[in-house]
Amino acid sequence: MTTAPKSEKDRVIVFDTTLRDGEQCPGATMTFEEKIEIAEMLDDMGVDVIEAGFPITSEGDFQAVSEIARRSKNSVIAGLSRANPKDIDRCAEAVKFARRGRVHTVIATSPLHMRVKLNMTPEQVLDLSVANVTRARNQIDDVEWSAEDATRSEMDFLCRIVEAVIKAGATTVNIPDTVGYTTPEEYTRFMRTLIERVPNSDKAVFSVHCHNDLGMAVANSLAGIAGGARQIECTVNGIGERAGNAALEEVVMAMNVRNDVFPWWNRIDTTMLTRASKLVSAATSFPVQYNKAIVGRNAFAHESGIHQDGVLKDASTYEIMRPEMIGLKKSSLVLGKHSGRHAFVHKLEEMGYKLGANQLEDAFVRMKALADRKKDIYDEDIEALVDQEIAAAHDRIKLTSLTVIAGTHGPQRATMKLDIDGKIKIEEAEGNGPVDAVFNCIKALVPHEAKLELYQVHAVTEGTDAQAEVSVRLAHEGRSMTSKASDPDTLVASAKAYLGALNKIVMKHQRDEPAQAAS
């Protein structure tokens, strides 16, 4: 039986904004190196458009977008810009190195946003949109225009402005549900009406960008496609502002599994979804909820006896997709202190990880060290170990040793040795409890003004020898940086997590220094 050729009119362009909208999620800031690594995976995975950042916001963001543009092999590399000439020019400069670059400019179109946020009339917004699209189009062939808060905009005005920006040269028109307000049925009608009423709508690709405030981002995105849009803007793990964005893995697998209802196709290699999820989770230090669709730890787990019996007889009784489809393989391989490098690599591949040679060697050494301290090594232990390896790969400040004196008679005391840019420094500090003493040590060794917003501890697995996973969020100059670390010793994990967040602050400051010096 031959498969009918796929129609280009049914292809859905996957636009990933993990590195832009996803990073705007409080605490999810990524380092330069982490952005590069994620972008390369998205490129390999088949993402059509990677929105790499917001170039005007900082020198660091400009450098990241530029470097991603230089390295891209297949994806279009987009940068975001507000509706002003400096933004447009800076964005065009950043993406010009890509084989295919895109300037994405955005302006609000709802009565509320135009009145309160912009203090502009609809006519002023229309004129400014045309001017900015024209300016961008004079520098680059691929221009996307977005109507912020589009789903709360007046249809007559939206039709006028969309027609005008397409005439000015916009090749993609994005109609976002910015605040997650619409419903699937409304969105389908909204998109269909807009496309039908705009005379030159056939000259541009219409896009959807849905937020998850009411838990309908994925459903609304697919509904928008049903209404005639052919680009979905999404993020890995659904990270993003407030409740997040439509999750890339969910929209892709919805089209894959229910192609009878969603008769469209995309170019994503679904076997890389698990790896992408793990990489983004490690880079942002945002854990994936256990019951998350597609990539959650429990997505293919069955505890109920009735369910287990059915799955053993025929997996399709309770699984509508196979784990292998998303790059997840089941294995009975158990690791311990006698396990070899080959077994470790095999286990990592089955769990969806792909590490470089140096990362792999470091992770193997840490696995052996952990096996000497723990009787049983679970998949969750390896996951925590490798995530930490990925997140800490480029840290400038590293923990060398830690000794803590604790007990009922305070004050508690910590002695710490840090490797800071290759130089060893030692400090001793007291605190109101061992964790406070550890953090005071770090402040003495690396003076800073960051405030601790979150300190959270949970066990990675069961048992008294379980690794502790600690999450730390530091607030600095209006931005929040989150990091997590794991270790059988809770205090060591605490120190590593705090240092992880501090490293992100230091590296961001270093990246942004050229821009500050120039201003």
Salt bridges, closest charged atoms under 4 A:
GLU8 OE2 - ARG11 NE 2.85
ASP10 OD1 - LYS9 NZ 3.58
ASP21 OD2 - ARG20 NH2 3.84
ASP21 OD2 - HIS209 NE2 2.99
ASP21 OD2 - HIS211 NE2 3.35
GLU23 OE1 - LYS35 NZ 3.04
GLU33 OE2 - ARG511 NH2 3.63
GLU40 OE2 - ARG71 NH1 3.11
ASP44 OD1 - LYS73 NZ 3.02
ASP48 OD1 - ARG11 NH1 2.92
GLU51 OE1 - ARG20 NE 3.06
GLU51 OE2 - HIS104 ND1 2.66
GLU59 OE1 - ARG90 NH2 3.04
ASP61 OD1 - LYS35 NZ 2.58
GLU67 OE1 - ARG70 NH1 3.82
GLU67 OE2 - ARG71 NE 2.82
ASP87 OD2 - ARG82 NE 2.79
ASP89 OD2 - ARG135 NH2 2.82
GLU93 OE1 - ARG90 NH1 3.61
GLU123 OE2 - ARG160 NH2 2.90
ASP142 OD1 - ARG102 NE 2.98
GLU144 OE1 - ARG102 NH1 2.77
GLU144 OE2 - HIS104 NE2 3.48
GLU148 OE1 - LYS117 NZ 2.54
ASP149 OD2 - HIS113 NE2 3.52
ASP149 OD1 - ARG152 NE 2.99
ASP156 OD1 - ARG197 NH2 2.71
ASP213 OD2 - ARG242 NE 2.73
GLU233 OE1 - HIS209 ND1 2.78
GLU249 OE2 - LYS292 NZ 2.64
GLU250 OE2 - LYS292 NZ 2.61
ASP260 OD2 - ARG258 NH2 2.98
ASP309 OD2 - LYS313 NZ 3.06
GLU319 OE2 - HIS302 NE2 2.96
GLU319 OE1 - ARG322 NH1 2.62
GLU324 OE1 - ARG322 NE 4.00
GLU350 OE2 - HIS346 NE2 2.97
GLU361 OE1 - ARG341 NH2 3.08
ASP379 OD1 - LYS347 NZ 2.92
GLU380 OE2 - ARG297 NH1 3.96
ASP381 OD2 - LYS374 NZ 3.04
GLU383 OE1 - LYS278 NZ 2.76
GLU383 OE2 - ARG297 NH2 3.45
GLU389 OE1 - ARG366 NH1 3.10
ASP421 OD2 - ARG396 NH2 2.63
GLU428 OE2 - ARG413 NH1 2.55
GLU430 OE2 - ARG413 NH2 2.26
GLU469 OE1 - HIS458 NE2 3.31
GLU477 OE2 - HIS476 NE2 3.53
ASP487 OD1 - ARG373 NH2 3.50
ASP487 OD2 - LYS496 NZ 3.76
ASP512 OD2 - LYS508 NZ 2.63
GLU513 OE2 - HIS509 NE2 3.39
